[in-house]
Amino acid sequence: MHRLTPFKLALILGCATEGVLIALGLAFAQCGPCTPANIITGVLMLLHLPGILLASPIAAMESIRPGAEAMRDTLAWAIVVVTSVLVFTGVAYLFTKRFKCLRSQ
């Protein structure tokens, strides 16, 4: 049986964390006219802030063709999700490496 390397474990944890956050957002998040309408939406926006900042130039682009807004918005959300998975994977990798160092002592 193959061992689960710290990177693979961190990747699984990062993807699972993002999946849980997306599920929480779909279940409980509400947006008002200018701001998040509840605390869950505010926390989700704070956790996804690096991805939102990376995707904001694409989301703000003017469309030349009619009907291209859906493609632009889908690309922006894909950037947000992938960036968040990478951040959560990096944090989980740091924890798994630290935990492995503590276990070996």
C-alpha positions as CSV (number, residue, x, y, z in Angstrom):
1,M,0.0,0.0,0.0
2,H,1.3,3.4,-0.9
3,R,2.1,6.0,1.7
4,L,0.3,9.3,1.6
5,T,3.0,12.0,1.2
6,P,2.6,15.3,3.1
7,F,1.9,17.1,-0.2
8,K,-0.9,14.7,-1.2
9,L,-2.4,14.9,2.2
10,A,-2.2,18.7,2.1
11,L,-3.8,18.8,-1.4
12,I,-6.7,16.6,-0.2
13,L,-7.2,18.9,2.9
14,G,-7.0,22.0,0.7
15,C,-9.6,20.7,-1.7
16,A,-11.8,19.5,1.1
17,T,-11.6,22.9,2.9
18,E,-12.6,24.7,-0.3
19,G,-15.4,22.3,-0.9
20,V,-16.8,22.9,2.6
21,L,-16.5,26.7,2.1
22,I,-18.4,26.5,-1.2
23,A,-21.1,24.4,0.4
24,L,-21.4,26.9,3.3
25,G,-21.6,29.7,0.8
26,L,-24.3,28.0,-1.2
27,A,-26.3,27.1,1.9
28,F,-26.0,30.3,4.1
29,A,-24.4,33.2,2.3
30,Q,-26.5,36.3,1.6
31,C,-25.4,39.5,-0.1
32,G,-26.9,42.9,0.3
33,P,-26.8,45.8,-2.1
34,C,-23.2,46.9,-1.2
35,T,-21.9,44.6,1.5
36,P,-22.3,41.0,2.8
37,A,-25.6,40.6,4.5
38,N,-24.5,38.2,7.2
39,I,-21.3,37.1,9.0
40,I,-20.9,33.9,7.0
41,T,-20.7,35.9,3.8
42,G,-18.1,38.3,5.3
43,V,-15.9,35.4,6.5
44,L,-16.1,33.7,3.1
45,M,-15.1,36.9,1.4
46,L,-12.2,37.3,3.7
47,L,-11.0,33.8,3.2
48,H,-11.3,34.2,-0.6
49,L,-9.7,37.6,-0.7
50,P,-6.5,36.6,-2.5
51,G,-8.4,35.0,-5.3
52,I,-10.9,37.9,-5.5
53,L,-8.0,40.3,-5.8
54,L,-6.4,38.2,-8.6
55,A,-9.7,37.9,-10.5
56,S,-10.9,41.5,-10.2
57,P,-9.2,42.7,-13.4
58,I,-10.9,40.0,-15.4
59,A,-14.2,40.6,-13.7
60,A,-14.0,44.3,-14.4
61,M,-13.2,44.0,-18.1
62,E,-15.7,45.4,-20.6
63,S,-17.1,42.9,-23.0
64,I,-16.8,43.5,-26.7
65,R,-19.1,40.7,-27.7
66,P,-22.6,40.4,-26.3
67,G,-23.1,37.3,-24.3
68,A,-19.4,37.0,-23.2
69,E,-20.2,38.0,-19.6
70,A,-20.9,34.5,-18.6
71,M,-17.5,33.3,-19.8
72,R,-15.8,36.2,-18.1
73,D,-17.6,35.6,-14.8
74,T,-16.9,31.8,-14.9
75,L,-13.2,32.5,-15.5
76,A,-13.1,34.9,-12.6
77,W,-14.8,32.4,-10.2
78,A,-12.4,29.7,-11.4
79,I,-9.5,31.9,-10.5
80,V,-10.9,32.6,-7.1
81,V,-11.5,28.9,-6.4
82,V,-8.1,27.7,-7.7
83,T,-6.3,30.4,-5.8
84,S,-8.1,29.5,-2.6
85,V,-7.3,25.8,-3.0
86,L,-3.6,26.7,-3.5
87,V,-3.6,28.8,-0.3
88,F,-5.4,26.2,1.8
89,T,-3.1,23.5,0.4
90,G,0.0,25.6,1.3
91,V,-1.3,26.1,4.8
92,A,-2.2,22.4,5.2
93,Y,1.3,21.5,3.9
94,L,3.0,23.6,6.5
95,F,0.9,21.9,9.2
96,T,1.5,18.4,7.9
97,K,5.2,19.0,7.7
98,R,5.3,20.4,11.2
99,F,3.2,17.6,12.5
100,K,5.5,15.0,10.8
101,C,8.6,16.7,12.4
102,L,6.9,16.6,15.8
103,R,6.0,12.9,15.3
104,S,9.5,11.9,14.4
105,Q,11.1,13.4,17.5
